[in-house]
Amino acid sequence: MRPGQLYPRSDLYGYENLLSDPERDKLWQLRQFLDETAAPLIDRHWEAGTFPTELIPEVAKLDIVSPASITAGADRPRNLFGGFRTFEWARTDASLNTFFGGQASLFRTSILDGGSPEQVERWDPLVRDFSILGGFALTEPESGSDIARGLSTTAERTGDDWTLSGHKRWIGNAPIASHLIVFARDVADGAVKGFIVPTSAPGMAITNITGKTALRIVQNGDIVLDRVVVNERDRLQRITSFRDVSNILRFMRSDVAWGATGVQAGAYEAALDYVRERRQFGRSLGSFQLVQSHLSAILGNLTASLGMVVGLSQKQDAGTFNDEDSALAKSWVTTRMRESVARAREIVGGNGIVLANKVARFHADAEAIYTYEGTKEINDLVVGRAVTGESAFL
Ligand SMILES: Cc1cc2nc3c(=O)[nH]c(=O)nc-3n(C[C@H](O)[C@H](O)[C@H](O)COP(=O)(O)OP(=O)(O)OC[C@H]3O[C@@H](n4cnc5c(N)ncnc54)[C@H](O)[C@@H]3O)c2cc1C
């Protein structure tokens, strides 16, 4: 049976009470899966840098992408639920959250918002039940922050076919995915377009990026596209410029802000458990004033972050949601996260760099979250442009 509060320690002001009972039931179901099935696998896969693919059919069984019990026929749950769902995943593990977000947010939103009604009808059921696994291929080796102008993968149309050539990097889930949304520049009109491409297509070569020091469970692809042929029917019909890509990124940045809040909750709860248990100078660490000061600072960051992302999701649900709203949350919450996980790591001492203590994993993974979906600087520039009316992008 679901407990009265899902987050008695991490949600001090009780924001979860804004959720309906069926929404909280669904989160509780997710919690049980994460605690019982996923959590025991995490450390081993983090250390090996591998993904537990055996979890994918189990995730599919949860009906968590667009749960029938709470969507009332809509194509998506409300953003407030989506936010808490991200919080729940990230509170357990940032890599698994990134995996799920790659499918349920990046890949799915590209199809729902970028596809024609026929494309949505064809692809979305396969995405929802994980019959296909997708990724979002935007970043390139030579273009990260400046991808809007620097994107150099080309798309050339001949009859009903397009030929894609170029190089993509960092693409989450790509090495285990069946399909990718590849963004490429149409050589005819210079506009950025999106294509659904099977990873098995002739000309696609995907290499897993190894040696990462963060999000080691996530499989990130380095991809070469050498004259990959895609039919016009698999070009996302409603992506006709980079503006359409930005509209997708606006939603993704909200997800990342929620994920960074969940990471703070995971690190905080693990550190709290530790300092109550560990004794030095004949007393528990948690009884020291300086340790309590760290806990208070983390809880302050976490509570403020939760308030911010809840407000953000409420704006999304009300349909009054702008680029700067999610850019501000992504920038600010990930900065707070970085401070929170560093404080949590500090009060766990030497054990704070050992995977078994959880805090170590949150501490390492936070670095990638701080960078992906636009760095702090880039998101600050989006906010700065909105509030001054002047673009400081060069
Ligand atoms: C784990 C991980 C997963 C990822 N997953 C995906 C994915 O699934 N799909 C995808 O398409 N991409 C993905 N990315 C790519 C990610 O979005 C980029 O790494 C990010 O946008 C930053 O680009 P960059 O790494 O090339 O950094 P750069 O653009 O090279 O930036 C380096 C530094 O310079 C700063 N900088 C750059 N320009 C300016 C400026 N004008 N003013 C001030 N400072 C500036 C940046 O803020 C940063 O601090 C992922 C990355 C990581 C690490």
The ligand as an SDF file (V2000), in Angstrom:
LIG
                    3D

 53 58  0  0  0  0  0  0  0  0999 V2000
   26.1950   12.6870  -20.9790 C   0  0  0  0  0  0  0  0  0  0  0  0
   25.7600   13.5300  -22.1250 C   0  0  0  0  0  0  0  0  0  0  0  0
   24.5970   13.1900  -22.8290 C   0  0  0  0  0  0  0  0  0  0  0  0
   24.2160   13.9240  -23.9510 C   0  0  0  0  0  0  0  0  0  0  0  0
   23.1210   13.5280  -24.6920 N   0  0  0  0  0  0  0  0  0  0  0  0
   22.8390   14.1520  -25.8570 C   0  0  0  0  0  0  0  0  0  0  0  0
   21.7890   13.6640  -26.7090 C   0  0  0  0  0  0  0  0  0  0  0  0
   21.1120   12.6730  -26.3890 O   0  0  0  0  0  0  0  0  0  0  0  0
   21.5670   14.2900  -27.8910 N   0  0  0  0  0  0  0  0  0  0  0  0
   22.2900   15.3750  -28.2730 C   0  0  0  0  0  0  0  0  0  0  0  0
   22.0280   15.8900  -29.3680 O   0  0  0  0  0  0  0  0  0  0  0  0
   23.2870   15.8840  -27.4860 N   0  0  0  0  0  0  0  0  0  0  0  0
   23.5790   15.2880  -26.2940 C   0  0  0  0  0  0  0  0  0  0  0  0
   24.5850   15.7850  -25.4700 N   0  0  0  0  0  0  0  0  0  0  0  0
   25.3440   16.9440  -25.9080 C   0  0  0  0  0  0  0  0  0  0  0  0
   25.1430   18.1690  -25.0150 C   0  0  0  0  0  0  0  0  0  0  0  0
   23.8830   18.7470  -25.2550 O   0  0  0  0  0  0  0  0  0  0  0  0
   26.3250   19.1210  -25.2540 C   0  0  0  0  0  0  0  0  0  0  0  0
   27.4510   18.5110  -24.6120 O   0  0  0  0  0  0  0  0  0  0  0  0
   26.0890   20.5000  -24.7120 C   0  0  0  0  0  0  0  0  0  0  0  0
   25.1040   21.1740  -25.4660 O   0  0  0  0  0  0  0  0  0  0  0  0
   27.3790   21.3640  -24.7160 C   0  0  0  0  0  0  0  0  0  0  0  0
   28.0620   21.2790  -25.9130 O   0  0  0  0  0  0  0  0  0  0  0  0
   29.6300   20.9380  -25.9120 P   0  0  0  0  0  0  0  0  0  0  0  0
   29.8310   19.7630  -25.0180 O   0  0  0  0  0  0  0  0  0  0  0  0
   30.0440   20.7820  -27.3360 O   0  0  0  0  0  0  0  0  0  0  0  0
   30.3550   22.1520  -25.2420 O   0  0  0  0  0  0  0  0  0  0  0  0
   30.8950   23.4910  -25.9640 P   0  0  0  0  0  0  0  0  0  0  0  0
   29.8100   24.0680  -26.8040 O   0  0  0  0  0  0  0  0  0  0  0  0
   32.1960   23.1960  -26.6210 O   0  0  0  0  0  0  0  0  0  0  0  0
   31.1180   24.4350  -24.7240 O   0  0  0  0  0  0  0  0  0  0  0  0
   32.2680   24.3510  -23.8620 C   0  0  0  0  0  0  0  0  0  0  0  0
   32.1830   25.4900  -22.8670 C   0  0  0  0  0  0  0  0  0  0  0  0
   32.1810   26.7550  -23.5400 O   0  0  0  0  0  0  0  0  0  0  0  0
   31.0480   27.5170  -23.1250 C   0  0  0  0  0  0  0  0  0  0  0  0
   30.5260   28.3430  -24.2230 N   0  0  0  0  0  0  0  0  0  0  0  0
   30.2440   27.9730  -25.4910 C   0  0  0  0  0  0  0  0  0  0  0  0
   29.7450   29.0060  -26.1800 N   0  0  0  0  0  0  0  0  0  0  0  0
   29.6920   30.0590  -25.3400 C   0  0  0  0  0  0  0  0  0  0  0  0
   29.2900   31.4320  -25.4600 C   0  0  0  0  0  0  0  0  0  0  0  0
   28.7760   31.9320  -26.5840 N   0  0  0  0  0  0  0  0  0  0  0  0
   29.4020   32.2280  -24.3760 N   0  0  0  0  0  0  0  0  0  0  0  0
   29.8920   31.7310  -23.2030 C   0  0  0  0  0  0  0  0  0  0  0  0
   30.3000   30.4660  -23.0280 N   0  0  0  0  0  0  0  0  0  0  0  0
   30.2020   29.6380  -24.0810 C   0  0  0  0  0  0  0  0  0  0  0  0
   30.0220   26.4580  -22.7120 C   0  0  0  0  0  0  0  0  0  0  0  0
   29.0400   27.0140  -21.8400 O   0  0  0  0  0  0  0  0  0  0  0  0
   30.8950   25.4290  -22.0210 C   0  0  0  0  0  0  0  0  0  0  0  0
   31.1680   25.8260  -20.7080 O   0  0  0  0  0  0  0  0  0  0  0  0
   24.9630   15.0650  -24.3310 C   0  0  0  0  0  0  0  0  0  0  0  0
   26.1100   15.4100  -23.5850 C   0  0  0  0  0  0  0  0  0  0  0  0
   26.4960   14.6760  -22.5120 C   0  0  0  0  0  0  0  0  0  0  0  0
   27.7470   15.0740  -21.7580 C   0  0  0  0  0  0  0  0  0  0  0  0
  1  2  1  0
  2  3  1  0
  2 52  2  0
  3  4  2  0
  4  5  1  0
  4 50  1  0
  5  6  2  0
  6  7  1  0
  6 13  1  0
  7  8  2  0
  7  9  1  0
  9 10  1  0
 10 11  2  0
 10 12  1  0
 12 13  2  0
 13 14  1  0
 14 15  1  0
 14 50  1  0
 15 16  1  0
 16 17  1  0
 16 18  1  0
 18 19  1  0
 18 20  1  0
 20 21  1  0
 20 22  1  0
 22 23  1  0
 23 24  1  0
 24 25  2  0
 24 26  1  0
 24 27  1  0
 27 28  1  0
 28 29  2  0
 28 30  1  0
 28 31  1  0
 31 32  1  0
 32 33  1  0
 33 34  1  0
 33 48  1  0
 34 35  1  0
 35 36  1  0
 35 46  1  0
 36 37  1  0
 36 45  1  0
 37 38  2  0
 38 39  1  0
 39 40  1  0
 39 45  2  0
 40 41  1  0
 40 42  2  0
 42 43  1  0
 43 44  2  0
 44 45  1  0
 46 47  1  0
 46 48  1  0
 48 49  1  0
 50 51  2  0
 51 52  1  0
 52 53  1  0
M  END
$$$$
